[in-house]
Amino acid sequence: MRLFLFDIDGTLITARGAGRAAFNRALVEVFGTVGPAEAGYDFRGRTDLRILQDLMAAAGFSDEEIAARREACFAAYARELAVVIGDGSRVQILPGVPALVRALAARDDALVGLLTGNVEAGARIKLAATGLWPLFQVGAFGSDDIDRRRLPAIACDRARVVTRREFPFDRVVIIGDTPLDVDCARACGARAIAVATGFYPYDELEGCGPDLIFKDFADVPDVVARLTDAGEHGGPTP
């Protein structure tokens, strides 16, 4: 059995800036500043814990001050995100995603989960209107660890509880749209799958050396065939 772990933003959906807008509102509410968030800080692929730490440390807050206000900040973020997303019409599901996730979830030899920089509450809010949330049986989130490289082990532990099976990293497939997703897979020995539906162009992602790369997931039968064969045959997809 393989464990397929999907990133959210730029991989499954785009929320058209809702996450960043809500995060900034929460930072202002709890810390009184967004720090360097509006000066080019790159949110892409980073855990929400890392984003909070980087931005507020740069704004002059101590580690102790950040830790003390962390829970309040993420509670404010979840509240603001629900407001910004509203009825869910702002969330756009990316090409082929519903059919791809359902096809993998229906297989006896696959377990489908999430590996995302979003805190769990944020992930749930973003995916609520898509109908996809119940298909993800496990997840590792940006609220679980500041370091994305440590999230695969958390996902595998949770998958073991759900299935009573072991998931060595060579049976794990990590799917995302940023170089940090590829790096996360490489760091633990999982299969690295890149998709160019986020903010990184195909050529830049290809240069990171993923095992497979797709322009998008529109051709679902082809994507499923390649993903489920990923343990035996690698190589990029044109």
C-alpha positions as CSV (number, residue, x, y, z in Angstrom):
1,M,0.0,0.0,0.0
2,R,1.2,3.5,-0.8
3,L,0.5,6.7,1.1
4,F,-0.2,9.7,-1.2
5,L,0.2,13.0,0.5
6,F,-1.1,16.1,-1.2
7,D,-0.2,19.7,-0.6
8,I,-3.2,22.1,-0.7
9,D,-2.5,25.6,-2.1
10,G,-1.4,25.5,-5.7
11,T,-1.8,21.7,-5.8
12,L,-5.4,21.0,-5.0
13,I,-6.9,24.5,-5.0
14,T,-6.2,28.1,-5.2
15,A,-8.0,30.3,-2.7
16,R,-7.0,33.5,-4.6
17,G,-5.0,35.1,-1.7
18,A,-7.5,34.3,1.0
19,G,-5.0,32.7,3.3
20,R,-2.5,35.5,3.1
21,A,-5.2,38.1,3.7
22,A,-6.6,36.3,6.7
23,F,-3.1,35.7,8.1
24,N,-2.3,39.4,7.9
25,R,-5.5,40.3,9.6
26,A,-4.7,37.9,12.4
27,L,-1.2,39.2,12.8
28,V,-2.5,42.8,13.1
29,E,-5.1,41.7,15.7
30,V,-2.8,39.7,17.9
31,F,0.7,41.4,17.4
32,G,-0.3,44.8,16.0
33,T,1.9,44.3,12.9
34,V,2.4,42.1,9.8
35,G,6.1,42.5,10.1
36,P,7.8,42.1,6.6
37,A,4.7,40.2,5.2
38,E,4.1,43.1,2.8
39,A,7.8,43.5,1.9
40,G,8.3,40.4,-0.2
41,Y,8.2,37.6,2.4
42,D,7.7,34.4,0.5
43,F,4.8,32.3,2.0
44,R,5.0,29.6,-0.6
45,G,5.7,26.1,0.7
46,R,6.3,27.2,4.3
47,T,4.5,26.0,7.3
48,D,2.2,28.5,9.1
49,L,4.3,28.0,12.2
50,R,7.4,29.0,10.2
51,I,5.7,32.0,8.6
52,L,4.5,33.2,12.0
53,Q,7.9,32.8,13.6
54,D,9.8,34.5,10.7
55,L,7.5,37.4,10.4
56,M,7.2,38.2,14.1
57,A,10.8,37.6,14.9
58,A,11.7,40.1,12.2
59,A,9.2,42.5,13.8
60,G,11.2,42.3,17.0
61,F,9.2,39.8,19.1
62,S,11.0,37.3,21.2
63,D,10.5,33.6,20.8
64,E,8.7,33.5,24.1
65,E,6.3,36.3,23.1
66,I,5.6,34.6,19.8
67,A,4.9,31.3,21.5
68,A,2.6,32.9,24.1
69,R,0.4,34.5,21.4
70,R,0.6,31.7,18.9
71,E,-2.7,30.0,19.8
72,A,-4.6,33.3,19.8
73,C,-3.1,34.2,16.4
74,F,-4.1,30.9,14.8
75,A,-7.6,31.2,16.3
76,A,-7.9,34.6,14.8
77,Y,-6.5,33.4,11.5
78,A,-9.2,30.6,11.3
79,R,-11.9,33.0,12.1
80,E,-10.7,35.5,9.5
81,L,-10.2,32.8,6.9
82,A,-13.7,31.6,7.2
83,V,-14.9,35.2,6.7
84,V,-12.7,35.8,3.7
85,I,-13.6,32.5,2.0
86,G,-17.3,33.0,2.8
87,D,-19.5,30.6,0.8
88,G,-16.5,29.0,-0.8
89,S,-16.9,30.6,-4.2
90,R,-13.5,32.1,-3.9
91,V,-11.9,28.6,-3.7
92,Q,-11.1,27.3,-7.2
93,I,-10.4,23.6,-7.5
94,L,-7.5,23.0,-9.9
95,P,-7.9,20.9,-13.1
96,G,-8.5,17.2,-12.6
97,V,-8.2,17.3,-8.8
98,P,-11.6,15.9,-7.7
99,A,-11.4,13.0,-10.0
100,L,-7.8,12.3,-9.2
101,V,-8.3,12.3,-5.4
102,R,-11.4,10.1,-5.7
103,A,-9.6,7.7,-8.0
104,L,-6.7,7.2,-5.6
105,A,-9.0,7.1,-2.6
106,A,-11.0,4.3,-4.2
107,R,-8.0,2.0,-4.6
108,D,-7.3,-0.8,-2.3
109,D,-3.6,-0.2,-2.5
110,A,-3.6,3.5,-1.7
111,L,-4.2,5.7,1.3
112,V,-4.8,9.4,0.5
113,G,-3.8,12.2,2.9
114,L,-2.6,15.7,3.2
115,L,0.9,17.2,3.9
116,T,0.5,20.9,4.0
117,G,1.9,24.0,5.5
118,N,-1.6,25.0,6.5
119,V,-2.6,24.7,10.2
120,E,-5.3,22.0,10.4
121,A,-8.1,24.5,10.9
122,G,-7.0,26.4,7.9
123,A,-6.8,23.3,5.7
124,R,-10.3,22.3,6.8
125,I,-11.8,25.7,6.0
126,K,-10.1,25.9,2.6
127,L,-11.3,22.4,1.5
128,A,-14.7,22.5,3.2
129,A,-16.6,23.8,0.1
130,T,-14.8,21.4,-2.3
131,G,-16.3,18.2,-1.0
132,L,-12.8,16.7,-0.9
133,W,-12.0,16.9,2.9
134,P,-13.6,13.5,3.8
135,L,-11.4,11.7,1.2
136,F,-8.2,12.6,3.1
137,Q,-7.9,9.9,5.8
138,V,-4.8,11.3,7.4
139,G,-2.9,14.6,7.4
140,A,0.2,16.4,8.7
141,F,-0.2,20.1,9.0
142,G,1.6,23.3,9.5
143,S,0.4,23.3,13.1
144,D,2.2,20.0,13.8
145,D,5.8,21.1,13.3
146,I,7.6,24.3,12.1
147,D,9.8,22.2,9.8
148,R,8.1,20.8,6.8
149,R,10.7,18.1,6.5
150,R,9.4,16.5,9.7
151,L,5.8,16.3,8.6
152,P,6.1,13.1,6.5
153,A,7.0,11.1,9.7
154,I,3.9,12.5,11.4
155,A,1.7,11.6,8.5
156,C,3.1,8.0,8.4
157,D,2.5,7.6,12.2
158,R,-1.1,8.7,11.7
159,A,-1.5,6.4,8.7
160,R,-0.3,3.5,10.8
161,V,-2.9,4.2,13.4
162,V,-5.7,4.3,10.8
163,T,-4.6,1.2,8.8
164,R,-2.5,-0.8,11.2
165,R,0.1,-0.9,8.5
166,E,3.6,0.4,8.3
167,F,4.5,3.0,5.7
168,P,8.2,3.2,5.0
169,F,9.2,6.4,3.2
170,D,9.8,4.5,0.0
171,R,6.1,3.8,-0.1
172,V,5.2,7.4,0.4
173,V,4.4,9.8,-2.5
174,I,4.5,13.6,-1.7
175,I,2.7,15.8,-4.2
176,G,3.1,19.5,-4.3
177,D,3.7,22.7,-6.4
178,T,6.8,24.2,-4.8
179,P,10.5,23.4,-4.5
180,L,10.0,22.9,-0.8
181,D,7.6,20.1,-1.5
182,V,10.2,18.4,-3.5
183,D,12.8,19.1,-0.8
184,C,10.5,17.6,1.8
185,A,10.2,14.3,-0.2
186,R,13.9,14.2,-0.8
187,A,14.8,14.7,2.8
188,C,12.9,11.6,3.9
189,G,13.4,9.4,0.8
190,A,9.7,9.6,-0.4
191,R,8.8,9.9,-4.0
192,A,8.6,13.6,-5.1
193,I,5.8,14.6,-7.5
194,A,5.6,18.2,-8.7
195,V,2.8,20.0,-10.4
196,A,3.1,23.4,-12.1
197,T,-0.4,24.7,-11.1
198,G,0.9,27.0,-8.4
199,F,3.3,30.0,-8.6
200,Y,6.4,28.2,-9.8
201,P,6.8,27.6,-13.5
202,Y,7.3,24.1,-14.9
203,D,10.9,24.7,-15.8
204,E,11.8,25.8,-12.3
205,L,10.1,22.8,-10.7
206,E,11.8,20.5,-13.2
207,G,15.1,21.9,-12.1
208,C,14.5,20.6,-8.6
209,G,14.7,17.1,-9.9
210,P,11.3,15.6,-8.9
211,D,10.6,12.0,-9.8
212,L,7.6,13.1,-11.8
213,I,6.3,16.5,-12.9
214,F,3.0,17.5,-14.5
215,K,1.8,20.7,-16.0
216,D,-1.5,19.9,-14.3
217,F,-3.7,16.9,-13.4
218,A,-6.3,17.4,-16.1
219,D,-5.6,14.0,-17.8
220,V,-6.7,12.0,-14.8
221,P,-6.2,8.4,-16.2
222,D,-2.7,9.2,-17.2
223,V,-1.8,10.9,-13.9
224,V,-3.3,8.0,-11.9
225,A,-1.3,5.5,-14.0
226,R,1.9,7.3,-13.5
227,L,1.4,8.0,-9.8
228,T,0.6,4.4,-9.0
229,D,3.6,3.2,-11.0
230,A,5.9,5.8,-9.4
231,G,7.6,3.3,-7.1
232,E,8.9,1.3,-10.1
233,H,9.4,3.9,-12.8
234,G,10.4,7.5,-12.3
235,G,11.3,10.2,-14.8
236,P,9.6,13.5,-15.6
237,T,6.4,13.8,-17.6
238,P,6.5,16.2,-20.5
